[in-house]
Amino acid sequence: MSAQYAWSEHFPARHPATDSSRHSAISPLGELYPPATEAEVSQLEERVGQELPPSYRQFLLFANGWGSDDDCCLLRTEEVGWLREADPLRAEIWSGPKPGSTGWNSV
């Protein structure tokens, strides 16, 4: 028996993967991609050097990504990576101190 996660309630149950399941599915919340394989999820964990949180891991095995626009989506296993590698400039900007900041906010 698999664990129930908050996201589980929002998506319809799926039947086990078949050859025809490689096509996109539509849910009430947008486009769901076909499930990732255990090998794809393991490769992602190896690539990022971390074990994925159980709820995210289960989601990928249910649907290898969600959404069809860049503003609101969950990436597919082959798209996930560290921001410092995908967009080093943005990672530097987001991780650096804010202009005029002296550190911790004081009250």
C-alpha positions as CSV (number, residue, x, y, z in Angstrom):
1,M,0.0,0.0,0.0
2,S,1.4,3.4,-1.0
3,A,1.3,6.4,1.3
4,Q,-1.3,9.1,0.6
5,Y,0.1,12.6,0.0
6,A,-1.8,15.9,-0.3
7,W,-1.3,16.0,-4.0
8,S,-2.9,12.5,-4.3
9,E,-6.4,14.0,-3.7
10,H,-6.2,16.3,-6.6
11,F,-5.4,13.8,-9.3
12,P,-7.5,10.9,-10.6
13,A,-6.3,7.3,-9.9
14,R,-4.3,5.7,-12.7
15,H,-4.1,2.3,-14.1
16,P,-0.7,0.6,-14.3
17,A,1.4,1.9,-17.1
18,T,0.8,0.4,-20.5
19,D,2.3,1.1,-23.9
20,S,-0.5,3.5,-24.6
21,S,0.2,5.4,-21.3
22,R,3.1,7.3,-22.9
23,H,0.6,9.9,-24.1
24,S,-0.2,12.9,-22.0
25,A,-3.1,12.7,-19.6
26,I,-5.3,15.6,-18.5
27,S,-6.3,16.1,-14.9
28,P,-8.6,18.8,-13.4
29,L,-5.4,20.7,-12.6
30,G,-3.8,20.6,-16.0
31,E,-1.6,18.3,-18.0
32,L,-0.1,15.3,-16.3
33,Y,2.7,13.5,-18.0
34,P,3.0,9.7,-18.0
35,P,4.7,8.1,-15.0
36,A,8.5,8.1,-14.7
37,T,10.1,4.7,-14.4
38,E,11.9,3.7,-11.3
39,A,15.1,3.8,-13.4
40,E,14.4,7.5,-14.4
41,V,13.8,8.5,-10.8
42,S,17.0,6.7,-9.6
43,Q,19.0,8.4,-12.4
44,L,17.6,11.8,-11.2
45,E,18.7,11.0,-7.6
46,E,22.1,10.0,-8.8
47,R,22.5,13.1,-11.0
48,V,21.6,15.5,-8.1
49,G,23.4,13.5,-5.5
50,Q,20.4,13.4,-3.2
51,E,17.6,11.1,-2.3
52,L,14.3,12.7,-3.3
53,P,11.6,13.4,-0.6
54,P,9.2,10.5,-0.6
55,S,6.2,12.5,-1.7
56,Y,8.0,14.0,-4.7
57,R,9.4,10.5,-5.6
58,Q,5.9,9.0,-5.5
59,F,4.6,11.9,-7.6
60,L,7.2,11.3,-10.3
61,L,6.2,7.6,-10.3
62,F,2.6,8.7,-10.7
63,A,3.2,11.5,-13.2
64,N,6.6,12.5,-14.6
65,G,5.8,16.2,-14.4
66,W,2.8,18.5,-14.5
67,G,1.7,21.6,-16.3
68,S,2.3,23.0,-19.7
69,D,3.5,26.6,-19.0
70,D,6.8,27.9,-17.6
71,D,5.1,29.9,-14.9
72,C,3.5,27.0,-13.1
73,C,4.8,23.4,-13.6
74,L,6.6,20.5,-12.0
75,L,9.6,19.5,-14.1
76,R,10.1,16.1,-15.7
77,T,12.9,13.9,-14.3
78,E,15.2,14.8,-17.3
79,E,14.6,18.5,-16.7
80,V,15.2,18.6,-12.9
81,G,18.6,19.8,-11.7
82,W,20.5,22.3,-9.5
83,L,19.8,25.9,-10.3
84,R,23.5,26.6,-9.9
85,E,24.1,24.4,-13.0
86,A,21.0,25.3,-15.0
87,D,21.2,29.1,-14.5
88,P,24.4,30.1,-12.6
89,L,23.7,33.8,-12.8
90,R,20.2,33.5,-11.3
91,A,21.5,31.2,-8.6
92,E,24.2,33.8,-7.7
93,I,21.7,36.6,-7.6
94,W,19.2,34.7,-5.5
95,S,21.9,33.4,-3.0
96,G,23.8,36.6,-2.6
97,P,23.1,39.4,-0.1
98,K,20.4,41.9,-1.1
99,P,21.7,45.4,-2.1
100,G,21.9,47.5,1.1
101,S,21.4,44.5,3.3
102,T,23.6,44.0,6.3
103,G,22.5,40.5,7.0
104,W,19.7,39.4,9.2
105,N,16.6,41.7,9.3
106,S,16.3,43.5,12.6
107,V,13.0,44.5,14.2
